[in-house]
Amino acid sequence: LECTHKNTEQCHYTYVTKFTPSQEEVCEENFEKSCQITFKQQAYNETVRKCYKPTEKVCNGQGEEVCQTVYESSCTTKYVEKQPGKFVGDTACEKLPVEICGAGCVFEEGEEECHEKVLTSLVEVPEEHCDLNPQKTCRFVTKLVPKLSPQHQCTIVPKETCILKFSTPKQVEKPLLTRRCLDPPPAASGESYDESDALGAPLSTSAVVDLKL
């Protein structure tokens, strides 16, 4: 058997991952709220309680006629609904001028007189209207895109080669020893083998006797 050893170069392709930059557009959608406030007139009925104390002129007819301006107290009460079903009175008073003429007259304040009156007032009530408007915003971002690139790669691998080699046959002289063996002749009647040439151990005397019997 004859073997030879040598180094062989084995090559193959391996794939390397490479990244290349790429521009990509990314968009986002947001919503913008747009509101508008308008005022709407709405009528409300208010109950007003009005009270005043009249100035009474008491004259006895003596003396010259004199005119005089006096002021009467006039109060107005408005019932305002602060909470649903709950009304609160809001009272405001003022002095109203009254001109009175007469001779020998004196002025006295009379008893308070009150009466209620329903007034209609207009109030501006705000109303708000809102809308949602979609807004699309886009921008460019840089992303890395993977790519497989082939690359040639070689390695050294040890190699063993073995063959079965036969040599050319040739004649060689060797001595030949021949050995012959002869068997001894069979024993005649009344004779025995020589114990020196026996193949096995001799039998005992008692055993011979038994055999003869």
C-alpha positions in Angstrom: 0.0 0.0 0.0 1.5 3.3 -1.1 0.0 6.7 0.1 0.8 10.2 -1.0 -0.1 13.4 0.8 -0.7 16.8 -0.7 -2.6 20.0 -0.1 -5.5 20.9 -2.4 -7.3 24.2 -2.8 -11.1 24.0 -2.6 -13.0 27.1 -3.7 -16.7 28.1 -3.3 -18.9 31.1 -3.4 -20.2 32.6 -0.2 -22.8 35.3 0.0 -22.1 38.5 2.0 -25.0 40.8 3.1 -24.5 44.4 2.1 -26.7 47.4 2.8 -27.4 50.2 0.5 -29.2 53.4 1.5 -32.6 54.1 -0.1 -34.9 57.1 0.2 -38.5 56.3 1.1 -41.5 58.6 1.5 -43.4 58.2 4.8 -46.8 59.9 5.2 -48.8 60.6 8.3 -52.4 61.7 8.5 -53.5 64.2 11.1 -56.8 65.9 11.7 -57.3 69.6 12.3 -60.3 70.9 14.1 -61.9 74.0 12.7 -64.7 75.7 14.9 -67.0 78.6 14.3 -69.1 80.3 17.0 -72.4 82.0 16.0 -74.9 83.8 18.1 -78.6 83.2 17.8 -81.2 85.4 19.4 -83.6 83.6 21.7 -86.7 85.2 23.4 -87.2 84.8 27.2 -90.2 85.8 29.2 -89.5 87.6 32.5 -92.0 88.4 35.2 -91.3 92.0 36.5 -92.8 93.2 39.7 -93.0 97.0 39.8 -93.7 98.9 43.0 -93.8 102.6 43.8 -95.0 105.0 46.5 -97.1 107.8 45.1 -96.8 111.3 46.5 -100.2 112.6 47.4 -101.0 116.3 47.5 -103.2 117.5 50.4 -104.5 121.1 49.8 -106.6 123.3 52.1 -107.2 126.0 49.4 -105.5 128.9 51.3 -102.6 130.8 49.8 -101.3 131.2 46.3 -100.9 128.4 43.9 -97.4 126.9 44.0 -95.9 124.3 41.6 -93.3 122.0 42.9 -91.4 119.0 41.5 -91.2 116.0 43.8 -89.7 112.6 43.3 -91.5 109.3 43.7 -89.7 106.1 44.5 -90.1 103.4 41.8 -88.7 99.9 42.3 -88.6 97.1 39.6 -88.0 93.4 40.5 -87.0 90.9 37.8 -87.2 87.2 38.4 -84.1 85.6 36.9 -83.8 81.8 36.6 -80.4 81.0 38.1 -81.0 77.2 38.1 -83.7 75.1 36.4 -86.9 75.8 38.2 -85.3 78.2 40.7 -86.0 81.9 40.2 -84.2 84.7 42.1 -85.5 88.3 42.4 -83.4 91.1 41.2 -84.7 94.5 42.4 -83.6 98.0 41.3 -85.1 101.3 42.5 -85.1 104.8 41.1 -86.6 108.2 41.8 -89.1 109.5 39.2 -89.8 113.3 39.1 -93.4 114.5 39.4 -94.6 118.1 39.2 -97.5 119.0 41.5 -99.3 122.4 41.7 -101.8 123.8 44.2 -102.6 126.4 46.8 -101.9 125.7 50.5 -100.8 122.2 49.7 -98.6 119.8 51.4 -97.2 116.7 50.0 -97.4 113.3 51.7 -96.0 109.9 50.6 -98.8 107.5 50.0 -99.0 103.7 50.4 -96.8 101.5 48.2 -98.5 100.1 45.1 -97.2 97.0 43.3 -98.2 95.2 40.1 -96.6 92.5 38.0 -95.8 92.6 34.3 -94.5 90.0 31.9 -91.7 91.4 29.7 -90.1 89.6 26.7 -86.4 90.0 26.3 -84.0 88.8 23.6 -80.8 87.0 24.6 -78.0 86.0 22.2 -77.2 82.3 22.7 -73.8 81.1 21.4 -73.7 78.1 19.1 -70.5 76.4 18.1 -70.0 74.3 15.0 -66.8 72.2 14.5 -65.4 70.2 11.6 -62.5 67.8 11.3 -60.3 68.3 8.3 -57.7 65.6 7.4 -54.2 66.9 6.9 -51.6 64.6 5.2 -47.9 65.3 5.9 -45.2 63.4 4.0 -41.4 63.3 4.5 -38.5 61.3 3.1 -36.5 59.0 5.3 -33.4 57.0 4.6 -33.6 53.2 5.1 -31.0 50.5 4.6 -32.0 47.8 2.0 -30.2 44.5 2.4 -28.6 42.9 -0.7 -26.7 39.5 -1.1 -23.4 39.8 -2.9 -21.4 36.6 -4.0 -17.8 36.4 -3.0 -15.2 33.8 -4.1 -13.5 32.1 -1.1 -10.8 29.4 -1.2 -9.4 27.1 1.5 -6.5 24.7 1.7 -7.6 21.1 2.4 -5.1 18.2 3.0 -5.6 15.2 0.7 -4.3 11.6 1.1 -4.2 9.2 -1.9 -3.4 5.5 -1.3 -3.0 2.7 -4.0 -2.3 -1.0 -3.7 1.0 -1.6 -5.6 2.1 -5.0 -6.8 5.8 -5.7 -7.6 7.1 -7.8 -10.5 7.2 -11.5 -9.4 10.6 -13.3 -9.3 11.9 -16.8 -8.5 13.6 -17.3 -5.1 15.3 -20.5 -4.1 14.3 -22.0 -0.7 15.3 -25.3 0.9 12.6 -28.0 1.0 12.7 -30.5 4.0 10.7 -33.7 3.6 10.0 -35.9 6.6 8.6 -39.5 6.3 7.1 -41.4 9.2 6.6 -45.3 9.2 4.1 -47.1 11.3 5.5 -50.1 13.4 4.5 -53.6 12.2 1.6 -55.2 14.0 2.5 -57.6 16.9 2.3 -61.3 16.5 0.4 -63.6 18.8 2.1 -63.8 22.2 4.2 -60.7 21.5 3.9 -57.2 22.8 5.0 -53.9 21.6 8.2 -52.3 22.9 7.1 -49.8 25.4 9.7 -47.4 24.2 7.8 -47.2 20.9 4.4 -47.1 22.4 2.2 -44.0 21.6 0.5 -44.0 25.0 1.3 -44.9 28.6 1.3 -48.7 29.4 -1.7 -50.2 31.1 -1.5 -51.4 34.7 -1.1 -55.2 35.6 -4.5 -55.4 37.1 -6.1 -54.0 34.0 -4.3 -56.6 31.8 -5.7 -59.3 34.1 -9.2 -58.1 33.7 -8.9 -58.0 30.0 -7.7 -61.6 29.9 -10.6 -62.8 32.0 
